[in-house]
């Protein structure tokens, strides 16, 4: 008897191809968990500053900075940076060598190297005139969906002292990242460790981050309302100092006027704002900032000119 109902025989229905899930992204570095929120807040300004940037070649550039302030002696800084040919992203170029020296001879230097496709190394040195203050060595491995970092700070084999920091971040979903930080320090007569857990959730227009450990807590919330307005909220608690701070910052961009405005208000009765204005077609940026602490009755303002 034939198929009078016109039904297709079993096994002839088209099969749906299995859905391919996109691989999880790399979570990035542990130090950049709160970066989006921190970039909203204005940087402290005091006195008058002149910065002249000069690009010498596609690999080398220098900057001269002169700073005059009522709180400190006038100073001069020479900043030099070298960038190699290996560019992994618009913000990552290897090798990179950065140095900054002031008029007293103190030096801050960083060296970034790409040892392998996934392995990066960084060395940081800081001196005060002829005396070494800090020397730090970092190693970072970036997997497909995780990042592991090990840092050694001021290692001294003779004095038997060292600071070791280990970071690990894992992407559980495309939006959720979990990880932790372990800080271990040792010196004669003292030894200890601090464990901190971290989590980050990224939505389309906002990012929430939380660090919790025995030393305190750090929470931040970043929200991008539109192309012009960004806001950030930060909460920091330090158990050792018994101090808690709550801060609110905002970032306003006016592209037609070539202006950027940043402001902040915190729980210490501090308010501040910085206004940046570009002057096209000249390669000049003007910045004016003012900060007021109502609780301590302190006020300071600053003005800067950046050329190049």
N, C-alpha and C positions, 0 to 999 in steps of 0.2 A: 504494500500500500504506500503510495507516494506521500510526500510532504504537502498535504492539501492546505495547511494553514500558512504556508509561505515562511515558516521560521527557518532561520539559518541553523545548520547542524552544529552540534557542540564542538567547541574548539576552533570555530571559524571567526569568532568575535575578535576585533582588533585589540591587542593588549597594550595597555598604557606603559610607556617606558618608565622605569624607576626614576623618581625625582632626584636630581643631583643637588646635593647640598653644597653651598659655597664654603670654602675652607675658612676657618676662624682667623681673624686678623691678629697680627702681633700686637701685644698690649703697650709696647713702648717702654720707656725707662720709668723707674720708680720715682725719680726726682721730678718727673713731669706730670704727676697725677693731678696736682692742683694748678697747673700752669695756666689753663684757660681763665680760671677765676682770678688769679693773681695779675694777669695782664690787664684786667679791667681797672685796677686801682692805680692812682697816680704815684709816680716816684717822688720821693722827698727832694725838694729844691731849697737852696739857701745861698745867698750871695749872687755873684755875677760869674758866668762861665762862657768862655769862647772855645768852640771846637771847630777845627779845620781838618777835614778829611781829604786825603789825596790818594788817588788810585794810580800807582806807578806802572802796573801791568795787569794782565789777567790773573796773575797769581799773587801779587804783592801789593799791599796798601798800608798807608801809615796815617796816623791822626795825631794832631797836636792839640792839647787842652790846657788852657790857662784858667785858673779858678781863684777868685778873690772873695773872701768871706770875712765877716766880723767875728766869727767864732774860732777861726784858725788863721795861720799865716798863709799868705798867697803861695800857690803851688803851681807846678808845671808837670804835665804828664806826657810822655811819648808812648804811643800805642802803635805796635806793628803787628801785622798778620800776614801769614803765608798760607795759601790754599793750593793743594795739588791738583792733579788731573782726574782723580777717581771720584766722580760725583754719583752718589747713590740716590739722592733726592735733592729738591731745590734748597734744602737747608743743611745737607750733609755732604761735605767734601773731604776727601782724605788724600794724603796726610794734611793736617792743619797744625800750624804752630802760631801761637798768640802770645805776645809779651807786652807788658805795661811797666814802665819805669818812671818814677817821679824825680823831682829835683834833688832829693836827698840820697838817691841811689838805691832806694828800695825797689824790688822787682817782683812782679807776679807773672808767671809763665805757665802755659798749658801746651801739651803736645798730644794730638789725637792721631791714632794710627789704626788702620784696618789690617789686622794680621791675617784674616781669612774672610770668606764671604759672609760669615755670621759672627765672627769674633772681632771685637774692638778693644782697644787699649787706650788708656789716658793716663798721663803723668802731670801732676800739678806741683809747682814749686813756688814758695813765697819766702822772700828774704826781707830783712830790715837792715838796710845798709850792708854790712859785711857778715851778718848773722842769719843763719837759716832759721825760719820760724815753722814752716810747714813743708812737708814733702809727702805726697799722696800718690798711690798707684791704683788704677781701676782696671778691671777686666770684665767685659760684658759679652755674653753670648745670647744672640737673638734667634730663637727657633721660629717655627711657623706660627705657633700660637702661644708662646711663652718667652719670657726674658729672665735671665739669671745674671746677677752682678755680684762681684766680690771686690771690696775696697780695703786697702791697707793704708792707715794714716800714721805718719810719724813712726815708722818701725825703727826700733833701737835695740839691736842685739846685745850690745854691751850693757846698756841700762835695763834690759829686760822689760821694755815697755812697748806697747803697740795698741792701736785702735783698729778693730776689724769690723766691717759692716757687710752683711750679706742681704741681698734683695732678691725676691722672686715674685713674678707676676704671671698669672695664667688666665687666658681668655676662656671662660666657660661658655659664653654665647657671644653673638656679635655685639651685644650691648653690655654684658656683665663681665667685669674683670675682678679677680680676687688674688690676694698675695699677702706678703708679709716682709718684715724687716727685723733683722737680728743685729744688735750692736753689742760688741764685746770689747771691753777695755781692760788692760792689765798694766800695772806699774808696781814698783816695789812697795809692798804693804797694802796693796789695794787691787781688787779684781771684781768684776761684775758684768752683768749682761742685761739687756733690755729687749723685750720682744714686743713688736707692734704688728697688728693685723690691719690690712687695708682692703678697701673695696671701692669700685668705681662703676657707676651705671651711666651709660651715654644714650640719650634719646635724640630725636631729630633736632630739637631746638634747645635742649638743656642737658647739663652734666652734673651729677651729684657724686661726691667723693667723701670717704670717711676713713680716717686713721685712728685706731684705738689701741692703747697699750698701757703698760704700767707707769709710763712717764707722763701720760695725759692723753688728750684727744685733739684731733684736728678735722673739722668738717668744712666743706665748701660746697656752694651751689652756684652754678653758672647758667645764665639764661640769655639767649639771643632773641630779643623781641622781633627785630627786623634788621635790615641792612645797616641802619644807622644807630640803633640803640642796643646796648648790651649792659647787663647788670650782674653783679656778683655779691655773694654773701659768704662771710667766713666766720667760723667759731673756733677758738683755740683755748684749750685748758691745759695748764701745767701743774701737775700734782706736787712737784718739788718746790716751786715758787708760790704755790697756792694762789695762782692768778688765772683769771678768765677774761677773755676779750672777744667781743662781738663787733664785726665790721660790715659795713654796707658800702659798695662802690658801684659807680656807673660810668659808662663809656658812651659818648655821643659823637658821632661822625657827621660832619657837614661837608659832603664832597663838593658841592657847588662853591663853597667859600674856602675850600682847602684848609679846613679847620678840624681839630680833634679836641674834645673837652673831656677831662676825667675828673671825677670827684669822689670823696669818701666821707663817711661819718662813722665813728666807732663808739664803743661803750665807755671809753676813757675821756669823753667830752672833747674829742678832737674832730675838727672839720678841716678839709683841705681840698684844693682844686688846682689843676694844671691845664692851661690852654696852649695848644700848639697851632701855629699858623705857618703854612708854607707860602713862599713868595715866588711862584713861577712867573716868568721863565728863569729867574735866578735860582741857583741851587742853594737857597738859604731857607732855614727853618727857625722861626722865633718861638720861644716858649716862656711863659710867665706863670709862676706858681705861688700860692700863698697857703699857709697852714697855721691854724690857731688851736691851742690847747686851753679850753676854758677852765679846766680844773687847776692847772698850774699857772695860768695867766701868762702863757708864752706864745709869742707870735714870731714867725719868720717867713720871709718871702725870697723868691729867687727869680733870676732872669738869665736866659741862655740864648746864644746865637750859634747855630750849627751851619757851617759852610761845607758843601760837598755832599 
